[in-house]
Amino acid sequence: MLNDVDKLLQDVIAEAKALKIPVSDMISPKVIINGRAIARFGCCIKKGDRYTIELSDKLLTASEESCRQTLAHEILHTCYGCKNHGAKWKNYASMMNAAFGYN
């Protein structure tokens, strides 16, 4: 499933870029799987100018849709001004939701 998650990440990044959402070009192509995450399904970690997306190992047995939604949520945090869930992030999330059926 790990290779599938990495491919899903690239697919979701491509979806965002197709909508002209300015996600970073500095996202690691490898998703980190966190076996200790209890309260969250994913997170976006910034180190320097690079971003890493981390997913809970619980998503490895979830539906592809759940993985895609979580990846979409996290990559939107790589957009300038979207570190939190402010108006800009919500606008981009709304665009992704409308175009691809995410929640």
N, C-alpha and C positions, 0 to 999 in steps of 0.2 A: 504493500500500500504506500510506502514511503515515496517510491518513484512516482506513483500516481499523484500524490499530494504535490510534489514538485511540478508536475505537469499541470495540475489544476491551478497552481499559483500562476504559472505563465499564461494560462487561458484567461484567468480573471484579470490579470494585468492588461492583457490584450483587449478585453472587454472595456475596461476603464478608458484605455487610450483611444478606442474606437469612438467613445463618447466625448473625446477631447478633455477628459478629466486629467489634470496635470500630476499624475502619480510620478514619484521619483524614478529616475533611471538607475538609481543606486541601490536597488533591492536585491539582496542575495537570492540566487536562484534555488537555494536549498532551504527548505522549511525545517526548522528545528522542532523536534517532538519532545514535549515536556511531560514526563511521567509523574511529576509531583504537583502539577496544577490542580487545585481543588475548586477554586471559586471562579475561574474563567476558562473560556474555550480557546482564547488566543490572545496574543499581544504583539505589538510592534516595538522593536527595540532599535534605538538609534545610537550608533557608536561612530563618532566623527561624522563623516558625510554618508555613511552606509547604513542601510536598514536591514534588519533580519526579522522575519516573521516566524513566530513561535505558535505552535498549536498544542493543545492538550492531547495526550494519547487517547483520551476518550473519543475523540473525533475519528480515530482510525477505524472504529466499528460503526460509526454513524453513516448516514446517507451522504451521497456525493453532494446533494443540495446543501446540507448542513455545513459541509467542509467549504463549499464555494461561498456561502454566505459569510462565514467567519473570515475566510481569506479576503473577501471583498471589504468587509468591515476594517480589517487590519491594513490593507494597502491604502485605503483612503487616508489613514493617519500619516502616510508619507507625503501627502500634498502639503505645500506651503500653507501655514496657518491652520492646519488640521490636527494638531497634536491632541486636542481635546474633542469633545462632541459639540462644538459650537455651530453657529449658523452656516459657515462655509462647509464644514464636514457634513452637516445635515442635508445641505443642498446636493452635494455630490452623492450622498447615500440615496437620496430621493431619486436622482437620475439613474443610478444603478438598479434600484428597486423597480422603477417603471420599465426600464429596458429589458431587464433579465429576470424579473419576478422574485427578486430577493426581498427579504424582510428585515 
